[in-house]
Amino acid sequence: MSFSKIAVGLCLSDPRLRIRAAIASHLNPSRRHRTEHGVDMPSAGIPVRNFGKSNVKISALGLGGHHLGAAKDEPTAVRLVHRAVDGGISFFDCCWEYNRGKSEDWLGKGLKGLREKAFLMTKVCTHGRDASLAMQMLEQSLRRLQTDHLDLWQIHGVTFQNDPELFIRPNGAAEALRKAKEQGKVRFVGFSGHKDPAIHLAMLNTGFPFDAVQMPLNPFDANFFSFEKMVLPVLVERGIAPLGMKPIGGKGEPVQSGVFTAEELLRYAMSLPVATTISGASDPHILEQNLTVAQNFTPLSPAEMQSMRDRAKPYAGDGHFELYKTSIKYDNPEARLAHEFPIDMQSVEVKQMVYSTTNSGRPFPDVAE
C-alpha cells in the first residue's frame, strides 16, 4: 500500500475539529499527580496531563535529553536535572545515541535519588536492525540511567520508508519492545521521528500496540508535511499519548530570526492536545525560561493558534525552519550508518566519534558495555 493511501486511510475526515474537541480534556489544569505507586506528587505549578489511556499523569513540559548532553560539564547537567525536578518537570526524554551515551549518563546521575519523581523515557537505536541488538541497547541504557526499569522505551527516529517494515518483521525491534514490557523492564512503548508524517502513519498501520508517539509540533509544521494535521488526530482518536518535540524548531532558529518569541512557540505547542511538550536546555537560563512559561501556562485560543500558523506560513513552504524534515542535518549517524547512507560530517555525534580516540582511546561505544 502506498504511503498516500495509508495517510488517507488513517487521517480523520475533519482533523481540526477532532483536535479542538480534544483540547479541553487534555489541557488538564490539575497541579498534582501520582507516582506509579499512587502517591500524590506536587507539580510546582506545571499542569499535568494523562499519559494516553493510562491513569498515569505527567508534566505538560518535558526536559529534552540531547541538549542536556551539550551542557558545559557534568555538574551543570546534574544541576539542570535537579532544577527541572524542583520546578515541576516529571517527564524526562533521552536516547541511547544522544552524545554517544553522555546524555543518558548525565541524566542518570542527575536523577540519582530522584527516580521516583521522574517519568523516564529513552529511545533505542536499532534503525531497522534486529531485536537482540535492541535488548543489548536497553541493558546499556538502564546501566547509564542507573535504574532497573524505564517508564517509556521508544524506537528512535523512524526516518526511512522501509523502517515500518523492518520494525515489524520477524526478529525486528517490535519483538524487543514486547519482550521488554513482558519482563517488566519498561512500562510503556512507543516510537519517535521528525522526517515525514507518512512514515509515522505507516508505523501505526503495522498494528503494533504503541502507547506513545513522538513528533515535531510547532506553527511551521502546521503548514508543511504536517504531523499536527496528519498524525495528531489519529493519536487522539486511538488514545495513544502524543509527545510533542521541537516546539522552538530544534535550535531556536525562528526565535533568533525574530519570527516568534520562545514563549509564543512553547505556548503554541503546549496548547495542542498532547501529553507533554519536550524542550531541551543546555543552559540554566533556557530552563528557567521554559519553566516560567509552563508554570504560568494558559492555552492559546483557536484564533490565536490560527494567527500563529498564518504568521509561520510564509517561512514554511520549503521547510526553512524545519531542516529535520528536508535535510540530513538532524539525522543521527547511527540511523544513516545502519541504512548505509552517507553521514553528516557536521553532526555533533559524528564529531564526537572522530575525536573519541583522542579523548579517551575508546571507539564508538559497544552496546555490551
Secondary structure, 3 states (H helix, E strand, C coil): CCHHHHHHHHCCCCHHHHHHHHHHHHCCCCCEEECCCCCEEECCCCCEEECCCCCCEEECEEEEHHHHCCCCCHHHHHHHHHHHHHCCCCEECCCCCHHHHHHHHHHHHHCCCCHHHCEEEEEECCCCCCHHHHHHHHHHHHHHHCCCCEEEEEECCCCCCCHHHHHHCCCCHHHHHHHHHHCCCEEEEEEECCCCHHHHHHHHCCCCCCCEEEEECCCCHHHCCCHHHHCHHHHHHHCCEEEEECCCCCCCHHHHCCCCCHHHHHHHHHCCCCCEEEEECCCHHHHHHHHHHHHCCCCCCHHHHHHHHHHHHHHHCCCCCCHHHHCCCCCCHHHHHHCCCCCCCCCHHHHHHHHHHHHCCCCCCCCCC
